[in-house]
Amino acid sequence: MMVTVNLKSLLIFSAFLRLFLIIYGEWQDTHMEVRYTDVDYLVFSDAAALVAAGKSPYQRSTYRYSPLIAFLLVPNSFIHPSWGKFIFSASDLLVGFLINAILKLRGVPEKLCTYSVMVWLLNPFTFTIGTRGNCEPIICAIILWIILCLMNGRLVQAAFWYGLVVHMRIYPIIYALPIILVLDPLFFQYGTKPALVNWSSRKSKSQQTSSCKKLMDPCCICNFLTSLFTWRRIMFGLISGALFFLLTGIFFFLYGWDFLHEALLYHLTRTDPRHNFSIYFYHIYLHYEHELSNLEKLVSFLPQIMVQLVLVFRFVQDFPFCFFVQTVAFVAFNKVMTAQYFVWFFCLLPLILPWTNMKLRGKGLVCILLWMAAQGHWLLWGYLLEFKGKNVFLQLWVAGLLFLAANTFVLINIIQQHTYSPVFQQSSRAASKKHVKQR
């Protein structure tokens, strides 16, 4: 007999699982050589202690985050050292709740919503992220809240939170273009909530192809360029930009150039000589003492920007899917890639599952096993380098190339098996105006 699982019981079970892992982590940190707690959490805690003492969090070396993270963890000093883990794990649970809210708003059946939420809440990688003390669940929750605000037509809220999340973590800047493009007057009309396309009316492959061709039509592009500067797009840019620069100005006033360099500029120019999943790490390692030339910087940047633009203009109307493929591509082609970056697209994966034609027992399982095998292969060489002191830099770089190939293969298959479904449908008022103009 099948046991029915609802969202409430799933969230309660997930909460107890995370509570157990936090308690277990305290035991492992005390009794075992390999710590459960992420090293970043120790950095957060030290920075929070400095803030509690009235000092700059950037006096802690390697603290390269917004001061807001340190502010959130100030109670670590006087309530409990695991306070931050509870905050991050609560954000982790909030991500699951928001995934369910977004899917229900798009008309996805409740059973399918629950299965999709399980992909996040019961994923070993994601439930260990927060309990080990990584702040990424907060970023994921804010991004999902922005998607929900856009779907409900709450543009001021979406702009506010977007400005905040880009301040906290610079990578969501890649979502700026699709957000601006999706704020189309055909979907957003004054005084009315945007109409959403229901899950049950998913488009066929032929409709998907015709929609994409229409988007790339020269006449359509010309019309887009002439109507780009609408008041909603301008308002979104002004509010999000104003909040970003306001926070940047406040913290620059408080902490000076240390804040500007560590929290923002460092991430734009970061080149890490330590081994990581990126295909660029070996070249950076060999030439770390010499600054990269402009040509080298261009070569590493061009693939990212080209892939981002293609994906945005191809899938912008189905913007949760657009966000997902953008993030996977951004992480795969980044100059630095660590395991914690994977959570950036794991939180978006449940949003696209109801629209995939990929079967778990077939191609889905092949993609999962290939991705895990490529990652495991890299980790084997990483272990030999870091723990055994073997000179396997070249083998590790080749493993990084194979991991990029695996990411590309999986991404292409996800795109091929996805049923394109725009989030918004044209409002009746906009349609009538368009009909009058055509007459």
Secondary structure, DSSP 8 states (H G I E B T S, - for coil): ------HHHHHHHHHHHHHHHHHHHHHHHHH-SS-SS-HHHHHHHHHHHHHHTTS-GGGSTT--S-HHHHHHTGGGGTT-TTHHHHHHHHHHHHHHHHHHHHHHHTT--HHHHHHHHHHHHT-HHHHHHHHTT-SHHHHHHHHHHHHHHHHTT-HHHHHHHHHHHHHH-SGGGGGHHHHHHH--TTT--TTS---B--GGG---HHHHHHHHHHHT-HHHHHHHHHT---HHHHHHHHHHHHHHHHHHHHHHHHHHHHHIIIIIIHHHH----S--S-TTHHHHHHTTTS---HHHHHHHHHHHHHHHHHHHHHHTTSHHHHHHHHHHHHHHT-SS--GGGGHHHHTTHHHHGGGB---IIIIIHHHHHHHHHHHHHHHHHHHHHHTT----HHHHHHHHHHHHHHHHHHHHHHHHTB----SB---HHHHHHHHHHH-
